[in-house]
Amino acid sequence: MSEQPRIGLVDCNNFYVSCERVFRPDLIGKPVMVLSNNDGCVVARSQEVKDLGIKMGVPLFQVQQIVNQHQIQLFSSNYTL
């Protein structure tokens, strides 16, 4: 009897934000966003940012006022990390 291949899927909440917080624990509890590789769009949001109503994939320029008002920490995506 041959073994059927198994497929696993892991969906991590706020993945890129969580990676940044591993190396910067001072970011825990603060609003953090990670931007696409050209820093144009939001690709990851901390819960604090989600609570402000910022949606995934939104262009940064559309939410810049909210970013400034709430001192959201911005990071470029770090695929090597």
N, C-alpha and C positions, 0 to 999 in steps of 0.2 A: 504494500500500500504506500503510495507516494504522499509525501507531506505537502499540504496546500500552503502557498506562501502567505505570510502574515504581514499585515500593514498596520502601522501604528501612526497616530496623529496626535501631536502635542500642540495645544493652543495655549500660549502663555499670555496672561493679562498684562498689558502695558509693557511688552517685552523689551523694547529698546530703552524705555525709561527705567525699567528694573535693572538693566545692564549698567546704565550710567550711575544708578544709585549704589551699586555694589562698590564702585570705586570712589564715589562721592556721597558717603552716608549723610553729609550735611544737607543733601537734597530731600531726604525723607520728610514727608509732610508738607513739602513746598510744591507749588505748581510747576510742572516740568513738561516741555514738549520737545520731541525730536522731529527734525525736518528731513525731507527727502534729500537725496544726494546733491541736488543743486540748491538746497535750502528754500525751495519754492513752496512746498506743501507739507502739511502736518502728517506724519506717518505713525506717531505714537504720542499718547497723552496720558499723563498721570490722572488719577481719579479726581484730584483737585481741579485739573483743567476740564475734565469731562463735566464736572459739576457746574462749571462756568458756561456750559453750553457749546463749547467749541467742538465741531464735528471732525471726524477723520477725513483726511484728504483735502481739507479746505486750504486755499492759498493763504500764505502768511499775510500778505498785504490786506486781506479782508478782515483779519482779526488783530491787526497790529495795535489798534487802540486798546483792546482788551488786554493784550500782552503787556503793554506799557502800564496800564491802570493797575493790574494785579501782579506786576513784577514777575511774570512767568519766565522761568529760566529756559533758554533755547539752546539746543545742541544740534549739530549736524549729525546725520546718521553715520555711524561708525561700523561698517560691515566687517572690518577686520576684528573688532571687538566681539 
